[in-house]
Amino acid sequence: MSQTFKGGIHPDDKKDLTSHKPIELLPAPEKVILPMSMHIGAPCQPQVAVGDHVFMGQVIASSPAAVSAPIHATVSGTVSFIGPMDHPGGGKMNSIVIENDFKDELDSSVMPIDYSSMTADEMNEAIKNAGIVGHGGAAFPTHIKISSAFGKVDTVIINGAECEPYLTSDHRLLLERPGEIIGGIQILLRILGLNNAVIGIEANKADAFEGIKALLPADGSIKLVPMATKYPQGAEKQLIKTLTGREVPSGKLPADAGCAVFNVDTAGAVYRLFSQGMPMLRRIVTVSGPDIALPKNLEVRIGTPIKDLISFCGGFNEPPTKLIMGGPMMGVALYTDEAPIIKGTNGILAFAEDSPLHISDPVCIRCGKCVEHCPMQLVPTYIYQTYTAGRMDECLKYSPLDCIECGACSYICPGKVPLTQGIRAAKQKILSANRK
């Protein structure tokens, strides 16, 4: 029987648009646009100048801050511009533009790493230097997650849930490149000095089970656990609860529950680093939605303009009313397709709606569905109502900071109250007050 957590919702996942589509390689673009912030933490500073020739895999930007991740050239060519460019997160961001010479000349630093005699700290330093961040969407620097787990965790959890509707990039990786995933898990176990890893995969990806099982080590150090298909199964706290029965305390991190959680392609990135010497240069991106002519899963160089992916997928069926980076539940609405693919991009979705996405006068009908389905066991309507009424002291009693902003409450609300939007605003107000 598939395991799961309390709460959650069952949206139509729409994964059939691309779940059967093998990963296709998108040809490298004429230019890549590399923003200085593609990760949680301090932005990087350029280490190259306009006119410089760069090699693929060369470090072109970095930061001395502890929480950051260096940025590498994803093509070889010439730096043609450094300055503000469109960022998929909104607004402009200082970026490095490289004109592609289409030679893909590798930097001399790109070579396999023999880690047989390396210490855990040395291996983690290599991960830091490779600019690897979480591939699940949050883009948290992987070396920081590993550092915070040293001596605190007993279990590595690999997130293969991919619970957001439409997205199938992880599913295709599980089917097509299971060796990279298992190899990366074994390296992560070595770094952390553990012998217990669990891969959680939702039941709607059962066709990937056989390939993963065939590669599991005989010593039982890596296990596959099927999970029920439910949103937000892939959220860290829900994943930990499902796979281990443990609860992450309020305000704490997975390491405080003895777990370190990594996305399946984060494990793959770790494997590619040590087996090939390859830093973080590419993403697997699902391009889908009802307004995409030919939905696909694409292997894409980081820095590729989003419009190139859409063009490769046959363009729009009609002018879109909404373009989203990520999934429809937690993704970011884009204001332009000129912005580039960044390290946290796992999907580009396009929609052309005939009717308004919101109603002008949303009303709570006190049905309790938001409470029933909240995966964090919160009372979303009370958080929303006390915040919008300006009663922040009362709002705090309902633990708004524990909200994971999954959007389940807004999705399930028959009155179309923008609960997630209101709770997000409440959290921002609380955090801003705490910083003063």
C-alpha positions as CSV (number, residue, x, y, z in Angstrom):
1,M,0.0,0.0,0.0
2,S,1.3,3.4,-1.0
3,Q,2.2,5.7,2.0
4,T,1.1,9.3,2.4
5,F,0.4,12.1,4.9
6,K,-2.7,13.7,6.4
7,G,-4.4,16.4,4.3
8,G,-3.5,17.4,0.8
9,I,-5.5,17.5,-2.4
10,H,-5.9,15.6,-5.7
11,P,-5.8,18.0,-8.6
12,D,-6.0,16.7,-12.2
13,D,-2.3,16.3,-12.7
14,K,-2.3,16.7,-16.5
15,K,1.0,14.8,-16.6
16,D,-0.2,12.7,-19.6
17,L,0.8,15.6,-21.9
18,T,4.5,14.9,-21.4
19,S,5.0,11.8,-19.1
20,H,5.5,9.6,-22.2
21,K,7.8,12.1,-23.9
22,P,11.5,11.2,-23.7
23,I,14.0,14.0,-22.9
24,E,15.1,15.9,-26.0
25,L,18.2,17.9,-26.2
26,L,17.5,21.5,-27.0
27,P,20.3,22.9,-29.2
28,A,22.5,25.5,-27.4
29,P,21.3,29.1,-28.0
30,E,23.2,31.8,-29.8
31,K,23.6,33.5,-26.4
32,V,23.1,32.6,-22.8
33,I,22.0,35.0,-20.1
34,L,23.3,34.1,-16.7
35,P,21.8,36.1,-13.8
36,M,23.9,36.7,-10.7
37,S,21.2,35.3,-8.5
38,M,19.9,31.8,-9.4
39,H,19.9,30.4,-5.8
40,I,18.8,31.1,-2.3
41,G,21.5,33.3,-0.7
42,A,23.9,36.1,-1.6
43,P,24.1,37.1,-5.3
44,C,27.3,36.4,-7.1
45,Q,29.7,39.0,-8.5
46,P,31.1,38.8,-12.0
47,Q,34.7,37.4,-12.3
48,V,35.0,38.2,-16.0
49,A,34.8,41.3,-18.1
50,V,33.1,42.2,-21.4
51,G,35.3,40.9,-24.3
52,D,36.7,37.9,-22.3
53,H,36.7,34.5,-23.9
54,V,35.3,31.9,-21.6
55,F,35.2,28.1,-21.7
56,M,32.2,25.9,-20.9
57,G,32.4,25.0,-17.2
58,Q,34.5,28.0,-16.2
59,V,33.6,29.9,-13.1
60,I,32.4,33.3,-14.2
61,A,30.8,34.6,-11.0
62,S,31.1,33.9,-7.3
63,S,30.5,35.3,-3.8
64,P,32.5,35.1,-0.6
65,A,29.2,34.7,1.3
66,A,28.7,31.4,3.1
67,V,25.2,30.9,1.5
68,S,25.7,31.2,-2.2
69,A,26.7,29.2,-5.2
70,P,29.2,30.0,-8.0
71,I,28.0,30.4,-11.6
72,H,29.7,28.7,-14.6
73,A,29.7,29.4,-18.3
74,T,27.2,27.0,-19.9
75,V,28.7,27.5,-23.4
76,S,32.1,28.6,-24.6
77,G,32.4,32.0,-26.3
78,T,32.8,35.7,-25.6
79,V,31.3,37.8,-22.8
80,S,29.3,40.4,-24.7
81,F,27.4,42.2,-21.9
82,I,27.3,42.6,-18.1
83,G,24.4,44.5,-16.7
84,P,20.7,44.4,-15.8
85,M,18.6,41.8,-17.8
86,D,15.1,40.3,-17.4
87,H,15.0,37.8,-14.5
88,P,12.3,35.1,-14.4
89,G,11.7,35.9,-10.7
90,G,10.6,39.4,-11.7
91,G,12.3,42.7,-12.5
92,K,15.9,43.1,-13.7
93,M,19.0,41.3,-12.3
94,N,22.7,41.9,-13.0
95,S,23.6,39.3,-15.6
96,I,26.4,38.0,-17.8
97,V,25.7,37.5,-21.4
98,I,27.9,35.1,-23.4
99,E,27.8,34.9,-27.2
100,N,28.1,31.2,-28.1
101,D,30.9,30.2,-30.4
102,F,29.3,26.7,-30.7
103,K,32.6,25.0,-29.9
104,D,31.7,23.8,-26.4
105,E,35.3,24.0,-25.4
106,L,35.6,22.7,-21.9
107,D,37.4,24.5,-19.2
108,S,40.5,22.7,-17.9
109,S,38.9,22.3,-14.5
110,V,36.3,19.9,-16.0
111,M,37.5,16.4,-15.4
112,P,36.4,13.4,-13.3
113,I,37.1,13.6,-9.6
114,D,38.7,10.6,-7.9
115,Y,37.1,10.8,-4.5
116,S,38.5,7.5,-3.1
117,S,40.9,9.3,-0.8
118,M,38.9,12.5,-0.3
119,T,37.4,13.5,3.1
120,A,33.8,14.4,3.5
121,D,34.6,18.1,3.7
122,E,36.7,17.9,0.6
123,M,33.9,16.3,-1.3
124,N,31.4,18.8,-0.1
125,E,33.8,21.6,-1.1
126,A,33.8,20.2,-4.6
127,I,30.0,20.3,-4.6
128,K,30.2,23.9,-3.5
129,N,32.7,24.8,-6.3
130,A,30.4,23.1,-8.8
131,G,27.6,25.5,-8.0
132,I,25.1,22.7,-7.4
133,V,21.8,23.8,-5.9
134,G,18.6,21.9,-5.2
135,H,16.8,20.9,-8.4
136,G,13.4,20.7,-6.8
137,G,12.7,24.4,-7.4
138,A,13.9,26.2,-4.2
139,A,17.5,26.3,-5.5
140,F,19.1,26.1,-2.0
141,P,22.9,25.5,-2.2
142,T,23.5,21.8,-1.8
143,H,26.8,22.2,0.1
144,I,25.0,24.2,2.8
145,K,22.3,21.5,3.2
146,I,25.1,18.8,3.5
147,S,27.1,20.9,6.0
148,S,24.0,21.4,8.2
149,A,23.4,17.7,8.1
150,F,26.8,16.5,9.3
151,G,26.4,14.6,12.6
152,K,22.7,15.4,12.8
153,V,21.0,13.0,10.3
154,D,20.6,9.3,10.0
155,T,18.5,9.1,6.8
156,V,18.9,10.5,3.3
157,I,15.6,11.1,1.5
158,I,15.4,11.4,-2.2
159,N,12.4,13.3,-3.5
160,G,10.9,11.6,-6.5
161,A,7.3,12.8,-5.8
162,E,7.1,15.5,-8.5
163,C,3.6,16.2,-7.2
164,E,2.9,19.5,-9.1
165,P,0.5,19.1,-12.0
166,Y,2.0,19.1,-15.6
167,L,5.7,18.6,-14.5
168,T,7.3,15.3,-15.6
169,S,11.0,16.2,-15.8
170,D,11.9,14.1,-12.7
171,H,9.7,11.3,-13.9
172,R,11.6,11.1,-17.2
173,L,14.9,11.2,-15.3
174,L,13.8,8.2,-13.2
175,L,13.0,6.3,-16.4
176,E,15.9,7.3,-18.6
177,R,18.8,8.0,-16.2
178,P,18.3,5.9,-13.0
179,G,22.0,5.1,-12.9
180,E,22.9,8.8,-12.3
181,I,20.4,9.0,-9.5
182,I,21.5,5.9,-7.7
183,G,25.2,6.8,-8.2
184,G,24.6,10.3,-6.8
185,I,22.8,8.8,-3.7
186,Q,25.7,6.5,-3.0
187,I,28.1,9.5,-3.1
188,L,25.8,11.5,-0.8
189,L,25.7,8.6,1.6
190,R,29.5,8.5,1.6
191,I,29.8,12.2,2.3
192,L,27.4,12.0,5.2
193,G,28.8,8.8,6.5
194,L,25.4,7.0,6.4
195,N,24.1,3.7,5.0
196,N,20.4,4.5,4.9
197,A,18.6,6.3,2.0
198,V,15.0,6.2,1.0
199,I,13.7,7.1,-2.5
200,G,10.1,8.2,-2.4
201,I,8.2,8.0,-5.7
202,E,4.5,8.6,-6.3
203,A,2.3,5.8,-7.6
204,N,1.6,7.6,-10.8
205,K,5.2,7.0,-11.8
206,A,5.1,3.2,-11.2
207,D,6.6,2.6,-14.6
208,A,9.9,3.9,-13.1
209,F,9.9,1.4,-10.2
210,E,11.4,-1.5,-12.1
211,G,14.4,0.5,-13.4
212,I,15.2,1.9,-10.0
213,K,14.8,-1.5,-8.2
214,A,17.2,-3.1,-10.6
215,L,20.0,-0.8,-9.5
216,L,19.4,-0.8,-5.8
217,P,22.5,-2.1,-3.9
218,A,22.2,-5.6,-2.4
219,D,23.2,-4.3,1.1
220,G,19.8,-2.5,1.5
221,S,21.4,0.9,2.0
222,I,19.0,2.4,-0.5
223,K,15.3,1.6,-0.5
224,L,12.4,2.5,-2.8
225,V,9.1,3.4,-1.1
226,P,6.0,4.0,-3.3
227,M,3.8,6.9,-2.2
228,A,0.2,7.8,-2.8
229,T,-0.4,10.3,-5.6
230,K,-1.3,13.5,-3.7
231,Y,-0.4,17.1,-3.6
232,P,1.9,18.4,-1.9
233,Q,3.5,15.0,-1.4
234,G,6.9,16.5,-2.5
235,A,7.0,19.2,0.2
236,E,9.9,18.3,2.6
237,K,7.9,18.1,5.8
238,Q,5.2,16.0,4.2
239,L,7.8,13.8,2.5
240,I,9.6,13.1,5.8
241,K,6.3,12.3,7.5
242,T,5.3,10.0,4.8
243,L,8.6,8.1,4.5
244,T,9.8,8.1,8.1
245,G,6.8,8.9,10.3
246,R,8.8,11.8,11.8
247,E,7.6,15.4,12.2
248,V,9.8,18.4,11.6
249,P,9.2,20.7,14.6
250,S,7.7,24.1,14.0
251,G,10.4,26.5,12.8
252,K,12.9,23.8,12.4
253,L,14.6,22.1,9.4
254,P,14.6,18.5,8.1
255,A,18.0,17.9,9.8
256,D,16.2,18.5,13.1
257,A,14.2,15.4,12.3
258,G,17.3,13.4,11.4
259,C,16.8,13.7,7.6
260,A,18.5,15.3,4.7
261,V,16.3,15.7,1.6
262,F,17.5,15.9,-2.0
263,N,15.7,16.0,-5.3
264,V,16.4,13.1,-7.7
265,D,18.2,15.4,-10.2
266,T,20.2,17.0,-7.4
267,A,21.6,13.5,-6.8
268,G,22.2,13.2,-10.5
269,A,24.1,16.5,-10.5
270,V,26.4,15.2,-7.7
271,Y,27.0,12.0,-9.7
272,R,27.8,14.0,-12.9
273,L,30.3,16.2,-10.9
274,F,32.4,13.3,-9.6
275,S,32.1,11.0,-12.7
276,Q,32.6,13.7,-15.3
277,G,33.8,16.8,-13.4
278,M,30.7,18.6,-14.8
279,P,29.5,21.6,-12.7
280,M,25.8,22.7,-12.8
281,L,25.3,23.6,-16.5
282,R,21.9,22.3,-17.5
283,R,18.3,21.6,-16.4
284,I,15.7,19.2,-17.5
285,V,12.6,21.3,-18.1
286,T,9.0,20.3,-18.8
287,V,7.4,22.7,-21.3
288,S,3.7,22.1,-21.2
289,G,0.2,23.5,-20.6
290,P,-2.8,23.7,-22.8
291,D,-1.4,26.6,-24.8
292,I,1.9,24.8,-25.9
293,A,1.6,23.3,-29.3
294,L,3.9,20.3,-28.8
295,P,4.6,19.8,-25.0
296,K,8.0,18.2,-24.4
297,N,10.7,17.5,-21.8
298,L,13.9,19.2,-22.7
299,E,17.5,19.2,-21.6
300,V,18.5,22.8,-21.6
301,R,21.6,24.9,-21.0
302,I,21.1,27.2,-18.0
303,G,20.8,30.7,-19.4
304,T,18.8,29.7,-22.5
305,P,16.0,32.3,-23.2
306,I,12.6,30.9,-22.4
307,K,11.3,31.8,-25.8
308,D,13.8,29.3,-27.3
309,L,12.1,26.5,-25.5
310,I,8.7,27.6,-26.5
311,S,9.7,27.9,-30.1
312,F,11.3,24.4,-30.1
313,C,7.9,23.1,-28.8
314,G,6.0,24.6,-31.7
315,G,5.1,27.9,-30.1
316,F,1.8,28.9,-28.5
317,N,-1.6,27.7,-29.8
318,E,-2.8,31.3,-29.2
319,P,-1.5,34.3,-27.3
320,P,-1.2,33.2,-23.7
321,T,-2.9,34.9,-20.8
322,K,-0.4,33.3,-18.3
323,L,3.1,32.0,-18.5
324,I,4.5,30.2,-15.5
325,M,7.9,29.0,-14.4
326,G,7.5,25.9,-12.3
327,G,4.2,24.2,-11.6
328,P,0.7,25.8,-11.5
329,M,0.4,25.5,-7.7
330,M,3.7,27.1,-6.5
331,G,5.2,28.4,-9.7
332,V,6.1,32.1,-10.6
333,A,4.1,34.0,-13.2
334,L,6.4,35.4,-15.9
335,Y,6.0,38.8,-17.5
336,T,8.2,38.0,-20.4
337,D,9.6,35.0,-22.3
338,E,12.9,36.9,-22.9
339,A,14.1,35.9,-19.4
340,P,16.4,32.9,-19.2
341,I,16.2,29.4,-17.7
342,I,17.9,29.5,-14.3
343,K,19.1,26.8,-11.9
344,G,15.7,26.4,-10.2
345,T,13.7,26.1,-13.4
346,N,11.9,22.7,-13.7
347,G,9.0,23.7,-15.9
348,I,7.5,26.4,-18.2
349,L,3.8,26.3,-18.6
350,A,1.5,28.3,-20.8
351,F,-2.2,28.9,-20.5
352,A,-4.8,30.8,-22.5
353,E,-7.9,31.3,-20.4
354,D,-11.3,32.2,-21.7
355,S,-12.6,33.2,-18.3
356,P,-11.2,35.3,-15.5
357,L,-8.8,33.4,-13.2
358,H,-10.2,35.2,-10.1
359,I,-13.6,36.5,-9.0
360,S,-14.1,40.1,-7.8
361,D,-15.8,39.3,-4.5
362,P,-14.5,36.1,-2.9
363,V,-16.5,34.9,0.1
364,C,-15.7,32.4,2.8
365,I,-18.7,30.1,3.2
366,R,-17.3,28.4,6.4
367,C,-17.1,25.0,4.8
368,G,-13.9,24.0,6.4
369,K,-12.3,22.5,3.3
370,C,-9.1,24.6,3.7
371,V,-8.7,23.2,7.2
372,E,-9.4,19.6,6.1
373,H,-6.9,19.7,3.3
374,C,-4.1,21.8,4.7
375,P,-1.0,19.5,4.8
376,M,0.4,21.5,7.8
377,Q,-2.8,21.2,9.8
378,L,-3.3,24.9,10.0
379,V,-6.5,27.0,9.8
380,P,-5.9,29.0,6.6
381,T,-9.2,31.0,6.7
382,Y,-8.4,32.3,10.2
383,I,-4.9,33.4,9.2
384,Y,-6.3,35.1,6.2
385,Q,-9.2,36.8,8.0
386,T,-7.1,38.1,11.0
387,Y,-4.4,39.4,8.6
388,T,-6.8,41.2,6.3
389,A,-8.5,42.7,9.3
390,G,-5.2,44.0,10.6
391,R,-5.3,41.8,13.8
392,M,-1.7,40.7,13.6
393,D,-1.4,39.6,17.3
394,E,-4.4,37.3,16.8
395,C,-3.0,36.2,13.4
396,L,0.2,35.0,15.0
397,K,-1.7,32.6,17.2
398,Y,-2.5,30.5,14.1
399,S,1.1,29.9,13.2
400,P,1.2,31.5,9.7
401,L,5.0,31.0,9.5
402,D,4.4,27.3,9.4
403,C,2.5,27.6,6.1
404,I,4.5,26.1,3.2
405,E,2.5,28.1,0.6
406,C,1.6,25.0,-1.3
407,G,-1.7,26.6,-2.6
408,A,-3.9,23.7,-1.5
409,C,-6.3,25.9,0.4
410,S,-6.8,28.3,-2.4
411,Y,-7.3,25.4,-4.9
412,I,-10.0,23.7,-2.7
413,C,-11.8,26.9,-1.6
414,P,-15.3,27.0,-3.3
415,G,-15.6,30.7,-2.5
416,K,-12.3,31.4,-4.4
417,V,-10.8,33.3,-1.5
418,P,-7.1,34.0,-2.3
419,L,-6.0,32.3,0.9
420,T,-2.4,31.5,-0.1
421,Q,-1.8,35.0,-1.3
422,G,-3.1,36.5,2.0
423,I,-1.1,34.1,4.1
424,R,2.1,34.8,2.1
425,A,1.5,38.6,2.7
426,A,1.0,37.9,6.4
427,K,4.3,36.0,6.6
428,Q,6.1,38.8,4.8
429,K,4.8,41.3,7.3
430,I,5.8,39.2,10.3
431,L,9.3,38.5,8.9
432,S,9.8,42.2,8.0
433,A,8.9,43.2,11.6
434,N,11.3,40.6,13.0
435,R,14.1,42.0,11.0
436,K,13.7,45.5,12.5
